Amino acid sequence: MHATATWRQGYEVLLEDDHGHHLTVDLSPEEGGRSAGPSGAELLLLSLAGSLAISFVQTAHRRGLAFEGVSLTLESDKPSRSTTIERVHGVLRIRTRASASDAEAVLRTALRACPVASLFEKALVPLDVVCVVLVPHVRG
């Protein structure tokens, strides 16, 4: 795995990986940028959300927990004078017929298995995610 960062203009930087994916990062207008993409801190939070959602789906599949939908919303606490995220909290919503305790067990396992969550843990950034079970849609 490798990443290349190429400055474009202002604070706008093009990120590319060795699979042909690309993404622009930038600062907000308040920070002197044009908001042409997420900031580095926003990209960290997006990476955590994506990695944790994938870990949850993988764990659910391995454990046979059937679901119709999964949605994860994360929010970070980053005080205005801080240079980094200090805490992350969020809600994972799953549409399933499984019990809340089964869904919560999958979430706990996914949090331990998630490589990006592990990095947050090693950086001593608390991560608090709760699980909300929604009833599947009735088809008729």
C-alpha positions in Angstrom: 0.0 0.0 0.0 1.3 3.5 -0.8 -0.1 7.0 -1.0 1.0 10.0 -2.9 0.1 13.6 -2.0 0.4 16.3 -4.7 -0.1 20.0 -3.9 -2.5 21.7 -6.4 -3.2 25.2 -5.1 -3.8 27.0 -1.9 -4.2 24.2 0.7 -5.7 21.8 -1.8 -3.9 18.4 -2.1 -4.6 15.5 -4.4 -4.2 12.1 -2.7 -3.7 8.9 -4.8 -3.1 5.3 -3.9 -1.7 2.4 -5.9 -5.2 1.2 -6.8 -6.1 4.2 -8.9 -8.3 5.8 -6.2 -8.0 9.6 -5.7 -9.3 12.1 -3.3 -8.8 15.8 -2.8 -8.2 17.2 0.7 -8.4 20.9 1.6 -9.0 23.3 4.5 -12.3 25.1 5.2 -12.7 28.7 4.1 -12.3 29.7 7.7 -8.9 28.1 7.7 -7.8 29.7 4.4 -8.9 26.9 2.1 -11.7 26.5 -0.5 -13.3 23.3 1.0 -12.5 21.4 -2.2 -12.5 18.2 -0.1 -12.5 17.1 3.5 -9.7 18.3 5.8 -7.2 15.8 7.2 -9.1 15.5 10.5 -12.4 15.0 8.6 -10.7 12.3 6.5 -9.6 10.5 9.7 -13.2 10.4 10.9 -14.4 9.3 7.5 -11.8 6.6 7.5 -12.9 5.4 10.9 -16.5 5.3 9.8 -15.8 3.3 6.7 -13.5 0.9 8.4 -15.8 0.3 11.3 -18.8 -0.2 9.1 -16.9 -2.8 7.0 -15.7 -4.5 10.2 -19.3 -4.6 11.5 -20.7 -6.1 8.2 -17.8 -8.7 8.1 -18.4 -9.7 11.7 -22.2 -9.9 11.2 -21.7 -12.1 8.1 -19.3 -14.4 10.0 -21.7 -14.8 12.9 -24.8 -15.3 10.7 -26.5 -12.1 11.9 -28.8 -11.2 9.1 -29.7 -7.5 8.5 -31.4 -5.4 5.9 -29.4 -2.2 6.5 -26.6 -0.7 8.5 -25.8 3.0 9.0 -23.1 4.4 11.2 -22.9 8.1 12.2 -19.8 9.3 14.0 -19.1 12.7 15.5 -15.7 14.0 16.8 -14.9 16.3 19.6 -12.2 18.7 18.4 -12.0 21.8 20.5 -11.3 24.9 18.3 -7.8 25.4 19.7 -6.9 21.7 19.6 -4.8 20.3 16.7 -6.4 16.9 17.0 -9.6 14.9 17.6 -10.0 14.3 21.4 -13.1 12.0 21.4 -15.4 10.2 19.0 -18.9 9.1 19.7 -21.6 7.7 17.4 -24.6 5.5 16.7 -24.7 2.4 14.6 -28.2 1.7 13.4 -29.0 -1.8 12.1 -32.2 -3.0 10.6 -32.5 -6.6 11.7 -34.8 -9.2 13.3 -31.9 -10.2 15.6 -31.9 -9.2 19.3 -30.3 -6.0 20.5 -27.8 -8.0 22.6 -26.7 -10.0 19.5 -26.2 -6.8 17.5 -24.3 -5.1 20.3 -22.0 -8.2 20.6 -21.2 -7.9 16.9 -20.5 -4.2 17.3 -18.1 -4.9 20.3 -16.3 -7.5 18.2 -16.1 -5.2 15.2 -14.7 -2.4 17.3 -11.9 -4.8 18.4 -11.3 -6.0 14.9 -11.4 -2.6 13.1 -7.8 -1.5 12.2 -8.6 2.2 12.2 -10.4 2.0 15.5 -7.2 0.3 16.8 -5.2 3.3 15.7 -7.6 5.7 17.6 -7.3 3.5 20.7 -3.4 3.5 20.5 -3.6 7.3 20.2 -5.8 7.4 23.4 -8.8 8.8 21.6 -11.9 7.5 23.3 -14.4 5.9 20.9 -18.0 5.4 22.1 -20.5 3.9 19.7 -23.9 2.7 20.7 -26.1 0.2 18.7 -29.7 0.9 17.9 -31.8 -1.9 16.4 -34.5 -1.0 14.0 -37.4 -3.3 13.0 -37.1 -4.4 9.3 -39.6 -3.1 6.8 -42.7 -5.2 6.4 -43.0 -6.4 2.8 -46.5 -6.9 1.5 
